[in-house]
Amino acid sequence: MHEKIRTAYRPMACDLCGLLIRPGERYRAVRDEYSPVEYHEHIQCPGAPAVAVSEPPPKPPKIRTAFNHAFCMA
């Protein structure tokens, strides 16, 4: 897919959320390379799904001091 950032010169509907893109507002024009359809969407679309936030990363295991000492002596 090809994406271009353009400035709207007339009101148009966002294909993601359905809200209007106002004249003078910048929007993303996405064109499918296999079909002549072009989609218009806000740069930061208010109706787009939120970015998924994963749970905090797992904590590494605690290594005992004696265990570290054994590695240093090897």
Rosetta blueprint (number, residue, H / E / L):
1 M L
2 H E
3 E E
4 K E
5 I E
6 R E
7 T E
8 A L
9 Y L
10 R L
11 P L
12 M E
13 A E
14 C L
15 D L
16 L L
17 C L
18 G L
19 L L
20 L E
21 I E
22 R L
23 P L
24 G L
25 E L
26 R E
27 Y E
28 R E
29 A E
30 V E
31 R E
32 D L
33 E L
34 Y L
35 S L
36 P L
37 V L
38 E E
39 Y E
40 H E
41 E E
42 H E
43 I L
44 Q L
45 C L
46 P L
47 G L
48 A L
49 P L
50 A L
51 V L
52 A L
53 V L
54 S L
55 E L
56 P L
57 P L
58 P L
59 K L
60 P L
61 P L
62 K L
63 I L
64 R L
65 T H
66 A H
67 F H
68 N H
69 H H
70 A H
71 F H
72 C H
73 M H
74 A L
